[in-house]
Amino acid sequence: MKKLCSFTLMLFLLTSCGGRVPSPQRAQHIIQRYFHKYGKRYKDSDFGKHRVSKVEISSITELQKNHADIEAFTILDGEGGVYKIRAIVAKKTFGWKFVSWESLANK
């Protein structure tokens, strides 16, 4: 009984510490989906003229509990170029939600 209780407690502690930041694959999907919608809304922007073909995540850091900061390179199709962006995402009930973004550099 004592082993079962300690095993359950250890399992709970390990699972409660996990998932505080999104995985790189999930962060890539969040950014790509957001800029696809952004391009539909703002057709005169670079994201509206050129689709995001690839997202490369450079870093993911935790700002506070349930909030993460993602730095990524967004590569656009054609002559769109490359944007280095910083995005802030928040963990909600049904997954991660895009909160805000800023452009750090444009190549």
Number of C-alpha atoms within 10 A of each C-alpha: 6 7 8 9 10 11 12 12 11 12 11 11 11 10 9 10 8 9 10 16 23 24 11 15 11 13 25 19 13 18 24 18 13 12 17 16 12 14 18 14 12 13 12 11 12 16 21 18 17 19 19 24 12 16 21 16 18 13 11 19 14 15 14 11 10 15 20 22 21 23 21 22 21 25 20 19 15 11 10 18 14 17 20 20 19 20 20 19 24 21 18 10 7 6 9 18 15 17 12 11 15 12 13 12 11 12 8
